Amino acid sequence: MFRRTAASAEGGNLLHVIKLVSPFVMVVVLQAAIAGFSLEVMSSVRAYVAGEALWSRSQKNAVYFLNLYLHSGEPSQFAQYQASLAVPIGDEFARWALERDPVDVEAARIGFLQGGNHPDDVPGLIWLFRYFNRVSFLRDAIREWAATDPILLELSVFGEVIRSELEKGPIQHDRLQFLSSRLSELNAQFTVHAKRFSTVLGEGSRAIKLTLTGINILTAAMLILLLIWHTRRLVRQRQSFEDALHAEKERLAWQASHDWLTGLSNRRAFEARLQAELDNGAAGALALILLDLDQFKNVNDSCGHLAGDRLLREVSRLLQQDRHAHDLVARLGGDEFGLILPQCSPFDAVDIAERLRRSLELFNFAWDDRCFAVTASIGVACIADGNITLEDAMRRADAACYRAKEKGRNRVQVENGRSDVVVVAPRPREALAARG
C-alpha cells in the first residue's frame, strides 16, 4: 500500500510539473512558430525577387531575339524568341490560376515551373500570393505584373505576324522600320513595368524584414497574456468546433448541389430532381424546359468574362421570377439553363416558356456604355408517360432546344413525343413595344 501511495504521489508531482512548465513550453513553441513563419515569408519574397529577375530578363530576350529574327529571318532566332517568351507566359498563366475562384494550385505550379522558377520556390510563391496578395507591396507588384499582360499578348501576336510576313518573302524597308520601332516601344513599356515591379518588391522586402523583426519582439512579451486568454478559450472550444463542423457540412452540401456563380441548382441536383419526378409518375403532368442564350458568346468576346458572369446572374434572377415553390430552376453549364415544372399542363408549360422568352427579349443588358439584346432558344418537353427515362426526357427537351436554334433562335419549340412539333415564333420588338 505504501508503494502504491508513493507511486500516486510521484504521478501527481509529475502532472503538477507538467502543468507548471506547459505555459512556458507553449511560449517557446509559439515563438519558434512565428520565427519559422517569418523565415517562410522572407524566403517567399526572395523567390519573387529571383523570379522577377528571370521574368524581366526573359521578356527583354524575347524582344531582342524577335528583333534579330526580323532582320535576319533565322529560324533559330525565332525559336529563341519563343523559348524566352514562354517564361513570362508561364508566370502569367500561374497568376491567372491563383486569381481564379477556386484557386487552381496545380495549374499555378505548372505555370511557375514554366516560368523558370526553382521547384523548391514554387510552394512559397503560391502561398505568398494566395494569402498575402492584399498586402500593399505585393498588391502593387501584382498590379505592375498584370499590366504587362496586354503587352505580352501583343508581343506574342507580333511574332506570328513577323514570321508570316517573312515566309512570304523579304520585308520592305519601310515596313521593317515600322516593325522594329514597334518592338522598341514594347521593350520600353516592358522596362517601365519591370522597374516598378522590382522597386516595389525591394521596398516591400525591406519593410517586411523590419515588420517581422518587430513582430517577433512584441510577440515574446504578449504571449503570456495570450496563454491566459487561451485557457479560457478552451472551455468553449468543443462547442465552437461542433458549430463550425456543422456549418462546414451544410456549406459543402450546398456547394455540391448548386452553381457557384448564380446560386441556382446545378446539373447534378437538376437530374436528381428530374429522376425523382419521373419516379413519382402519379403526381401528374411534368414539363421540362431547356433554355440556351443565343448570343452569349458575343458578350464574352466583346466585354470579357466578368460581363458574361454578370449577365448569367441577371438571367438567373429573371428565370426565378414568378416560379412556384415546387418548380426548380438550374444552371446546367455555360449559358444553358433548365426548369422542371411539376404538375404543369402542356398549355401552361408553353405559356411559361413564351413568357420567359419574351422577358429575355425585352431585357437589355448594359456593360460599359454598351447594350446587348438578350434572346434565348427554348425547348419544351411535356412528359405524361411515367415509363420515360431521364435520358429520354433530357434528349427530347434538348432536341427541341436545338431545333429552336436551328429555326432561327429566339423562339420556343415544343417536343411532345410525336412528329408534330409546336413552334412559338418570336414577335418583333416593335410589336411588343407597341403592346406595352
TORMARNU-799270 format. One record per residue (C-alpha): residue in one letter; x, y, z; residue number from 1. Coordinates in steps of 0.5 Angstrom, whole numbers, always signed. Layout:
<sites>
A;X;Y;Z;NUM
...
</sites>
This chain:
<sites>
M;+0;+0;+0;1
F;+6;+5;+2;2
R;+9;+3;-5;3
R;+2;+5;-9;4
T;+2;+11;-5;5
A;+9;+13;-7;6
A;+7;+12;-14;7
S;+1;+16;-14;8
A;+5;+22;-11;9
E;+10;+21;-16;10
G;+5;+21;-21;11
G;+2;+27;-18;12
N;+8;+31;-18;13
L;+10;+30;-25;14
L;+3;+32;-27;15
H;+4;+38;-23;16
V;+11;+40;-26;17
I;+8;+39;-33;18
K;+2;+44;-31;19
L;+7;+49;-29;20
V;+12;+49;-35;21
S;+7;+48;-40;22
P;+5;+55;-41;23
F;+13;+56;-42;24
V;+13;+51;-47;25
M;+8;+54;-51;26
V;+11;+60;-51;27
V;+18;+57;-53;28
V;+14;+53;-59;29
L;+10;+59;-61;30
Q;+16;+64;-61;31
A;+19;+58;-66;32
A;+13;+58;-70;33
I;+13;+66;-71;34
A;+20;+65;-73;35
G;+19;+60;-78;36
F;+13;+64;-81;37
S;+18;+70;-81;38
L;+23;+66;-85;39
E;+18;+63;-90;40
V;+15;+70;-91;41
M;+22;+72;-93;42
S;+24;+66;-97;43
S;+18;+67;-101;44
V;+19;+74;-102;45
R;+26;+73;-104;46
A;+23;+68;-109;47
Y;+19;+73;-112;48
V;+25;+78;-113;49
A;+29;+72;-116;50
G;+23;+70;-121;51
E;+22;+78;-122;52
A;+30;+78;-125;53
L;+28;+72;-129;54
W;+22;+74;-132;55
S;+24;+81;-133;56
R;+31;+78;-137;57
S;+26;+74;-141;58
Q;+22;+79;-143;59
K;+28;+83;-146;60
N;+31;+77;-149;61
A;+24;+76;-153;62
V;+24;+83;-156;63
Y;+32;+82;-157;64
F;+31;+75;-161;65
L;+25;+77;-165;66
N;+28;+84;-167;67
L;+34;+79;-169;68
Y;+29;+75;-173;69
L;+26;+81;-176;70
H;+33;+83;-179;71
S;+36;+76;-181;72
G;+30;+71;-182;73
E;+34;+66;-178;74
P;+29;+60;-175;75
S;+34;+59;-169;76
Q;+33;+66;-167;77
F;+25;+65;-167;78
A;+26;+59;-163;79
Q;+30;+63;-158;80
Y;+25;+68;-158;81
Q;+19;+63;-157;82
A;+23;+60;-151;83
S;+24;+67;-148;84
L;+17;+69;-149;85
A;+15;+62;-145;86
V;+18;+64;-139;87
P;+13;+71;-138;88
I;+7;+67;-141;89
G;+8;+61;-136;90
D;+9;+67;-130;91
E;+2;+70;-133;92
F;-1;+63;-133;93
A;+1;+62;-126;94
R;-2;+69;-124;95
W;-9;+67;-127;96
A;-9;+61;-124;97
L;-8;+64;-117;98
E;-13;+69;-118;99
R;-19;+64;-120;100
D;-24;+62;-115;101
P;-23;+57;-113;102
V;-15;+57;-114;103
D;-12;+52;-119;104
V;-6;+51;-115;105
E;-4;+45;-120;106
A;-4;+50;-126;107
A;+0;+55;-122;108
R;+5;+50;-120;109
I;+6;+48;-127;110
G;+6;+56;-130;111
F;+11;+58;-125;112
L;+16;+52;-127;113
Q;+15;+54;-134;114
G;+17;+61;-132;115
G;+24;+58;-130;116
N;+23;+58;-122;117
H;+26;+53;-118;118
P;+22;+48;-116;119
D;+23;+49;-108;120
D;+21;+56;-109;121
V;+14;+55;-112;122
P;+10;+53;-106;123
G;+13;+59;-103;124
L;+11;+63;-109;125
I;+4;+60;-109;126
W;+3;+61;-101;127
L;+5;+68;-101;128
F;+1;+70;-107;129
R;-6;+67;-104;130
Y;-5;+69;-97;131
F;-2;+76;-98;132
N;-4;+79;-104;133
R;-8;+84;-101;134
V;-1;+87;-97;135
S;+0;+94;-100;136
F;+7;+92;-103;137
L;+5;+85;-106;138
R;-1;+88;-109;139
D;+2;+94;-112;140
A;+7;+89;-115;141
I;+2;+84;-118;142
R;-1;+91;-121;143
E;+5;+92;-125;144
W;+6;+85;-127;145
A;-1;+85;-129;146
A;+0;+91;-133;147
T;+5;+87;-138;148
D;-1;+82;-140;149
P;-3;+86;-146;150
I;+4;+88;-148;151
L;+6;+80;-147;152
L;+0;+79;-152;153
E;+2;+84;-157;154
L;+9;+81;-157;155
S;+6;+74;-158;156
V;+2;+76;-164;157
F;+7;+81;-166;158
G;+12;+75;-167;159
E;+7;+71;-171;160
V;+6;+77;-176;161
I;+13;+78;-177;162
R;+14;+70;-178;163
S;+8;+70;-183;164
E;+11;+76;-187;165
L;+18;+73;-187;166
E;+15;+67;-190;167
K;+12;+71;-196;168
G;+19;+74;-198;169
P;+23;+80;-195;170
I;+20;+85;-192;171
Q;+20;+92;-195;172
H;+25;+97;-191;173
D;+19;+102;-189;174
R;+15;+96;-186;175
L;+22;+93;-183;176
Q;+23;+100;-180;177
F;+16;+100;-177;178
L;+16;+93;-174;179
S;+23;+95;-171;180
S;+20;+101;-168;181
R;+14;+98;-165;182
L;+19;+93;-162;183
S;+23;+98;-159;184
E;+17;+101;-156;185
L;+14;+95;-153;186
N;+21;+94;-150;187
A;+21;+101;-147;188
Q;+14;+99;-144;189
F;+16;+92;-141;190
T;+22;+96;-138;191
V;+18;+101;-134;192
H;+13;+96;-131;193
A;+19;+91;-130;194
K;+23;+97;-126;195
R;+17;+99;-122;196
F;+16;+91;-120;197
S;+23;+91;-118;198
T;+23;+97;-114;199
V;+16;+95;-110;200
L;+19;+88;-109;201
G;+25;+91;-106;202
E;+22;+96;-102;203
G;+17;+91;-99;204
S;+22;+86;-98;205
R;+26;+91;-93;206
A;+19;+93;-90;207
I;+17;+86;-88;208
K;+24;+85;-85;209
L;+23;+91;-80;210
T;+16;+89;-79;211
L;+17;+81;-78;212
T;+23;+83;-73;213
G;+18;+88;-69;214
I;+13;+82;-69;215
N;+18;+77;-66;216
I;+20;+82;-61;217
L;+13;+84;-59;218
T;+10;+77;-59;219
A;+15;+75;-54;220
A;+12;+80;-49;221
M;+5;+79;-51;222
L;+5;+71;-51;223
I;+4;+70;-43;224
L;-3;+74;-44;225
L;-5;+70;-50;226
L;-4;+64;-46;227
I;-8;+66;-40;228
W;-14;+68;-46;229
H;-13;+61;-49;230
T;-14;+58;-42;231
R;-21;+61;-42;232
R;-22;+60;-50;233
L;-21;+52;-49;234
V;-27;+52;-45;235
R;-31;+54;-51;236
Q;-27;+50;-56;237
R;-31;+44;-56;238
Q;-38;+48;-58;239
S;-35;+52;-63;240
F;-31;+46;-66;241
E;-38;+43;-67;242
D;-41;+49;-69;243
A;-36;+50;-75;244
L;-36;+43;-77;245
H;-44;+43;-78;246
A;-43;+50;-82;247
E;-38;+47;-86;248
K;-42;+40;-87;249
E;-48;+45;-89;250
R;-43;+49;-94;251
L;-41;+43;-97;252
A;-48;+40;-98;253
W;-50;+47;-101;254
Q;-44;+47;-106;255
A;-45;+40;-108;256
S;-52;+42;-111;257
H;-51;+49;-113;258
D;-48;+53;-118;259
W;-43;+58;-115;260
L;-44;+63;-120;261
T;-51;+64;-120;262
G;-53;+61;-114;263
L;-58;+56;-118;264
S;-58;+49;-117;265
N;-53;+45;-121;266
R;-54;+40;-127;267
R;-53;+34;-121;268
A;-58;+37;-117;269
F;-63;+38;-123;270
E;-62;+31;-126;271
A;-63;+28;-119;272
R;-70;+32;-118;273
L;-72;+30;-125;274
Q;-71;+23;-124;275
A;-75;+24;-117;276
E;-81;+27;-121;277
L;-80;+21;-126;278
D;-81;+16;-121;279
N;-87;+20;-118;280
G;-91;+19;-124;281
A;-97;+19;-121;282
A;-96;+27;-119;283
G;-99;+29;-126;284
A;-96;+32;-132;285
L;-89;+34;-132;286
A;-86;+40;-136;287
L;-78;+40;-138;288
I;-75;+47;-140;289
L;-68;+48;-143;290
L;-66;+55;-145;291
D;-60;+57;-149;292
L;-58;+64;-149;293
D;-57;+66;-156;294
Q;-51;+71;-157;295
F;-48;+70;-150;296
K;-41;+69;-153;297
N;-42;+76;-156;298
V;-42;+79;-149;299
N;-36;+75;-147;300
D;-32;+76;-153;301
S;-33;+84;-153;302
C;-33;+85;-146;303
G;-30;+80;-142;304
H;-32;+74;-138;305
L;-34;+79;-132;306
A;-39;+82;-136;307
G;-41;+75;-138;308
D;-42;+73;-131;309
R;-46;+79;-129;310
L;-51;+77;-135;311
L;-51;+70;-133;312
R;-53;+72;-126;313
E;-58;+77;-128;314
V;-61;+72;-133;315
S;-62;+67;-127;316
R;-65;+72;-123;317
L;-70;+73;-128;318
L;-72;+66;-129;319
Q;-73;+65;-122;320
Q;-79;+71;-122;321
D;-86;+68;-121;322
R;-84;+61;-120;323
H;-88;+56;-116;324
A;-85;+54;-109;325
H;-84;+47;-112;326
D;-81;+49;-119;327
L;-74;+48;-120;328
V;-69;+53;-124;329
A;-62;+50;-125;330
R;-56;+53;-129;331
L;-54;+46;-133;332
G;-47;+49;-135;333
G;-44;+55;-139;334
D;-51;+59;-142;335
E;-55;+53;-141;336
F;-61;+53;-136;337
G;-66;+48;-134;338
L;-73;+49;-131;339
I;-77;+43;-128;340
L;-85;+45;-127;341
P;-88;+39;-124;342
Q;-96;+39;-125;343
C;-96;+43;-131;344
S;-100;+42;-137;345
P;-97;+43;-144;346
F;-101;+49;-145;347
D;-98;+52;-138;348
A;-91;+50;-140;349
V;-92;+53;-147;350
D;-94;+60;-144;351
I;-89;+60;-138;352
A;-83;+59;-144;353
E;-86;+64;-148;354
R;-87;+69;-142;355
L;-79;+67;-141;356
R;-77;+68;-148;357
R;-81;+75;-148;358
S;-78;+77;-142;359
L;-71;+76;-144;360
E;-72;+79;-151;361
L;-75;+86;-147;362
F;-69;+85;-142;363
N;-63;+90;-144;364
F;-56;+88;-142;365
A;-51;+94;-141;366
W;-44;+94;-139;367
D;-39;+100;-140;368
D;-44;+104;-144;369
R;-46;+98;-149;370
C;-52;+95;-149;371
F;-54;+88;-151;372
A;-60;+85;-154;373
V;-61;+78;-150;374
T;-65;+73;-153;375
A;-66;+65;-152;376
S;-68;+59;-156;377
I;-72;+55;-151;378
G;-74;+47;-152;379
V;-80;+45;-148;380
A;-82;+37;-147;381
C;-88;+35;-144;382
I;-88;+29;-140;383
A;-94;+25;-139;384
D;-91;+18;-140;385
G;-89;+15;-133;386
N;-84;+10;-136;387
I;-80;+15;-140;388
T;-73;+15;-137;389
L;-69;+21;-135;390
E;-64;+21;-141;391
D;-70;+20;-146;392
A;-73;+26;-142;393
M;-67;+30;-143;394
R;-66;+28;-150;395
R;-73;+31;-152;396
A;-72;+37;-149;397
D;-65;+38;-152;398
A;-68;+36;-159;399
A;-73;+42;-158;400
C;-68;+47;-156;401
Y;-63;+45;-162;402
R;-69;+46;-167;403
A;-71;+53;-164;404
K;-64;+55;-165;405
E;-64;+51;-172;406
K;-70;+55;-174;407
G;-67;+62;-172;408
R;-66;+63;-165;409
N;-71;+67;-160;410
R;-77;+62;-160;411
V;-80;+57;-156;412
Q;-80;+50;-159;413
V;-84;+44;-156;414
E;-83;+37;-157;415
N;-89;+33;-154;416
G;-86;+26;-156;417
R;-90;+26;-163;418
S;-88;+28;-170;419
D;-92;+34;-170;420
V;-88;+40;-166;421
V;-90;+46;-164;422
V;-86;+53;-165;423
V;-88;+59;-162;424
A;-84;+64;-166;425
P;-82;+71;-163;426
R;-86;+77;-164;427
P;-82;+83;-167;428
R;-79;+88;-161;429
E;-83;+94;-165;430
A;-90;+90;-164;431
L;-88;+88;-156;432
A;-86;+96;-155;433
A;-93;+98;-158;434
R;-97;+93;-154;435
G;-93;+95;-148;436
</sites>
